[in-house]
């Protein structure tokens, strides 16, 4: 007999070699599975995540599930037990007992990624692991206009890094927002979509920054999408600025469905 747990977590990705289990590497999945192995006195409990964040990528709202063998532990006790065994760069914020048909990856309706870019002239030593860096002039309004060209259902082949295993490159972007944080001298990019390809968010950010710096015409993303060619955007924003912000298991709320107003 097993009990399925759904847990929401945050982690600082700087010292992890990504989420996915890898031999002889410190990973998020490996760290959680090691803790569960201690709790079950040596039984391996497989952890399924909503997605595989890369090395250096952070999460505010990563979701996992696992099937815990033996006696059911109340959700409030499970989160206490798990947090007591986590290193200081992981914390669980929510725990629920769910039906066996719930799957952290396959039950997803949408994902929200956030990307932070520091505009400081020099790399800030206190931000270097938590933001990208772009010390050049930026026209925020141009980027906001350009971002609207990403909304809707498209073949995003031009924004998929080589190395991805997925052949179907069609995704729907529901929501894009670009805001300037003058207090911290940063630009914040928010993307909500049905799903994202390997490095897709980081490549979109790189292209938008080029538009903001007048290296591309404001509506160049229309041409890039139509080209279906990764060579059209050769830059990829650094992993350090990317955060898996939220995972939707119900339909994405209407307030985030800007694609329906096109």
C-alpha positions as CSV (number, residue, x, y, z in Angstrom):
1,X,0.0,0.0,0.0
2,X,1.2,3.5,-0.9
3,X,0.0,7.0,-0.4
4,X,0.6,9.7,-3.1
5,X,1.8,13.0,-1.9
6,X,1.9,16.3,-3.9
7,X,4.4,18.8,-2.6
8,X,5.2,22.3,-3.6
9,X,8.8,23.5,-3.1
10,X,11.3,26.3,-3.6
11,X,15.0,25.9,-4.1
12,X,18.1,27.9,-4.9
13,X,19.5,26.2,-8.0
14,X,23.0,27.6,-7.8
15,X,24.6,24.6,-6.1
16,X,22.5,22.0,-7.9
17,X,23.3,20.2,-11.1
18,X,19.7,20.6,-12.1
19,X,16.5,18.9,-10.9
20,X,16.9,15.5,-12.6
21,X,18.7,12.6,-10.9
22,X,22.3,12.2,-12.2
23,X,25.0,9.9,-11.0
24,X,27.7,11.5,-8.9
25,X,26.0,14.9,-9.1
26,X,24.1,16.9,-6.5
27,X,20.6,17.3,-7.9
28,X,17.2,18.3,-6.4
29,X,15.6,15.0,-7.2
30,X,18.5,13.1,-5.7
31,X,18.5,15.1,-2.5
32,X,14.8,14.4,-2.0
33,X,15.0,10.7,-2.8
34,X,17.9,10.4,-0.4
35,X,15.8,11.8,2.4
36,X,12.8,9.5,1.5
37,X,15.2,6.5,1.5
38,X,16.1,7.3,5.1
39,X,12.5,7.7,6.1
40,X,11.6,4.4,4.6
41,X,14.6,2.6,6.0
42,X,16.3,1.9,2.7
43,X,13.4,1.7,0.2
44,X,13.8,3.8,-2.9
45,X,10.9,6.2,-3.5
46,X,10.9,7.7,-7.0
47,X,10.2,11.4,-7.1
48,X,8.4,12.9,-10.2
49,X,8.8,16.6,-10.8
50,X,6.6,19.0,-12.9
51,X,9.7,19.7,-15.0
52,X,13.5,19.4,-15.2
53,X,15.1,22.7,-14.3
54,X,18.7,23.0,-15.5
55,X,21.9,23.6,-13.5
56,X,21.7,27.0,-11.9
57,X,18.0,27.5,-12.5
58,X,15.8,28.3,-9.4
59,X,12.3,27.4,-8.4
60,X,9.7,29.3,-6.4
61,X,6.8,26.8,-7.1
62,X,8.2,23.5,-8.3
63,X,5.8,20.6,-7.7
64,X,6.6,17.0,-7.1
65,X,4.8,13.8,-6.3
66,X,5.8,10.5,-4.9
67,X,4.2,7.3,-3.6
68,X,5.1,6.7,0.0
69,X,5.0,3.0,1.1
70,X,3.5,1.8,4.3
71,X,1.5,3.7,6.8
72,X,0.0,7.0,5.7
73,X,1.7,10.0,7.3
74,X,-0.6,13.1,7.6
75,X,0.3,15.8,5.2
76,X,1.2,18.3,8.0
77,X,3.6,15.7,9.5
78,X,5.1,14.8,6.1
79,X,6.1,18.4,5.3
80,X,7.7,18.8,8.8
81,X,9.6,15.6,8.3
82,X,10.8,16.5,4.8
83,X,11.8,20.0,5.7
84,X,13.8,18.7,8.7
85,X,15.9,16.6,6.3
86,X,16.5,19.2,3.6
87,X,19.6,21.3,3.1
88,X,19.2,25.0,3.5
89,X,18.7,25.6,-0.3
90,X,15.5,23.6,-0.4
91,X,12.2,24.2,1.4
92,X,8.8,22.6,1.0
93,X,5.9,25.1,1.3
94,X,2.8,22.8,0.8
95,X,1.9,19.2,1.1
96,X,-1.3,17.4,0.1
97,X,-2.4,13.8,-0.1
98,X,-3.8,13.3,-3.6
99,X,-5.5,10.6,-5.7
100,X,-3.3,8.1,-7.6
101,X,-4.3,9.7,-10.9
102,X,-2.5,12.9,-10.1
103,X,0.8,13.3,-11.8
104,X,3.2,16.2,-11.2
105,X,4.1,16.4,-14.9
106,X,1.2,15.0,-16.9
107,X,-1.6,16.7,-15.0
108,X,-0.2,20.2,-15.8
109,X,-2.4,22.8,-17.5
110,X,0.2,25.5,-17.7
111,X,3.5,26.8,-16.3
112,X,4.7,30.2,-15.2
113,X,8.4,31.1,-15.6
114,X,10.0,34.4,-14.4
115,X,13.3,35.7,-15.6
116,X,15.2,38.5,-13.8
117,X,17.8,40.7,-15.6
118,X,20.2,43.0,-13.7
119,X,20.9,46.3,-15.6
120,X,23.8,47.2,-13.3
121,X,26.9,48.4,-15.2
122,X,29.1,45.8,-13.5
123,X,28.1,42.4,-12.3
124,X,26.7,42.7,-8.7
125,X,28.4,40.0,-6.6
126,X,25.2,39.6,-4.6
127,X,23.1,39.1,-7.7
128,X,25.4,37.1,-9.9
129,X,23.8,33.7,-9.1
130,X,20.2,35.0,-9.2
131,X,19.9,37.3,-12.2
132,X,21.0,37.5,-15.8
133,X,23.1,40.6,-16.6
134,X,22.6,43.1,-19.4
135,X,24.6,46.4,-19.0
136,X,23.4,48.0,-22.2
137,X,20.7,50.6,-22.9
138,X,17.2,49.1,-23.1
139,X,13.9,50.4,-24.4
140,X,11.4,48.7,-22.2
141,X,8.4,49.8,-24.2
142,X,9.8,48.2,-27.4
143,X,10.2,44.9,-25.6
144,X,6.7,45.1,-24.3
145,X,5.4,45.6,-27.8
146,X,7.5,42.9,-29.2
147,X,6.5,40.4,-26.5
148,X,2.9,40.5,-27.8
149,X,4.1,38.7,-30.9
150,X,4.8,35.6,-28.8
151,X,1.2,35.3,-27.6
152,X,-0.9,32.5,-29.0
153,X,-0.2,29.1,-30.5
154,X,3.0,28.8,-32.5
155,X,5.7,26.4,-33.6
156,X,8.5,27.6,-31.4
157,X,11.3,25.6,-33.2
158,X,13.3,28.9,-33.5
159,X,13.3,29.1,-29.7
160,X,14.2,25.5,-28.8
161,X,17.9,24.7,-28.0
162,X,19.5,21.7,-29.6
163,X,19.5,18.7,-27.2
164,X,15.8,18.7,-26.6
165,X,14.1,15.3,-27.0
166,X,10.6,16.6,-28.0
167,X,9.7,16.6,-31.7
168,X,6.4,18.6,-31.4
169,X,7.5,22.2,-31.0
170,X,4.0,23.7,-31.0
171,X,3.2,25.5,-27.7
172,X,0.7,28.2,-26.6
173,X,1.9,31.3,-24.8
174,X,-1.0,32.8,-22.8
175,X,0.7,35.6,-21.0
176,X,3.8,37.7,-21.3
177,X,4.6,40.7,-19.1
178,X,7.8,42.8,-18.9
179,X,8.2,45.2,-16.0
180,X,11.0,47.5,-14.9
181,X,12.0,47.3,-11.3
182,X,13.8,50.7,-10.8
183,X,14.5,50.1,-7.2
184,X,16.6,47.1,-7.9
185,X,17.6,48.2,-11.4
186,X,16.2,45.0,-12.9
187,X,13.8,44.0,-15.7
188,X,11.4,41.2,-14.9
189,X,10.1,38.9,-17.6
190,X,7.0,36.7,-16.9
191,X,5.8,34.0,-19.3
192,X,2.8,31.7,-18.8
193,X,2.2,29.0,-21.4
194,X,0.9,25.5,-22.0
195,X,4.5,24.3,-21.8
196,X,8.0,25.3,-22.7
197,X,10.7,23.7,-24.8
198,X,14.3,23.2,-23.7
199,X,15.8,26.6,-23.0
200,X,12.8,28.3,-24.6
201,X,12.3,31.0,-22.0
202,X,16.0,31.9,-21.9
203,X,16.1,32.1,-25.7
204,X,13.0,34.3,-25.8
205,X,14.5,36.6,-23.2
206,X,17.7,36.9,-25.3
207,X,15.8,37.9,-28.4
208,X,13.7,40.4,-26.5
209,X,16.8,42.0,-25.0
210,X,18.2,42.4,-28.5
211,X,15.0,44.2,-29.6
212,X,15.2,46.4,-26.5
213,X,18.8,47.3,-27.5
214,X,17.9,48.0,-31.1
215,X,19.7,45.0,-32.5
216,X,16.5,43.7,-34.0
217,X,13.4,45.4,-35.4
218,X,10.5,45.6,-32.9
219,X,8.4,43.0,-34.7
220,X,11.3,40.7,-35.7
221,X,9.9,37.9,-33.6
222,X,7.1,37.4,-36.1
223,X,9.8,36.6,-38.7
224,X,11.8,34.4,-36.3
225,X,8.7,32.3,-35.4
226,X,7.9,31.8,-39.1
227,X,11.5,30.8,-39.9
228,X,11.4,27.7,-37.6
229,X,15.2,28.0,-37.4
230,X,17.2,28.0,-34.2
231,X,20.0,30.0,-36.0
232,X,17.7,33.0,-36.0
233,X,18.3,33.5,-32.3
234,X,21.8,32.3,-31.4
235,X,21.9,33.8,-27.9
236,X,20.6,32.2,-24.7
237,X,20.1,34.2,-21.5
238,X,22.1,32.8,-18.5
239,X,20.5,30.1,-16.3
240,X,21.0,32.2,-13.2
241,X,18.1,34.5,-13.9
242,X,15.4,31.9,-14.5
243,X,12.8,30.8,-11.9
244,X,10.1,28.2,-12.2
245,X,7.5,30.4,-10.6
246,X,4.2,28.5,-10.6
247,X,2.6,25.3,-12.0
248,X,-1.1,25.3,-12.9
249,X,-3.1,22.1,-12.4
250,X,-6.4,23.8,-13.0
251,X,-7.1,25.8,-16.1
252,X,-4.9,29.0,-16.4
253,X,-7.1,31.8,-15.0
254,X,-8.7,34.2,-17.4
255,X,-6.7,37.2,-16.1
256,X,-3.6,35.4,-17.5
257,X,-5.2,34.6,-20.9
258,X,-4.0,37.6,-22.9
259,X,-3.8,35.3,-25.9
260,X,-7.6,35.4,-26.1
261,X,-7.6,39.2,-26.7
262,X,-5.5,39.0,-29.9
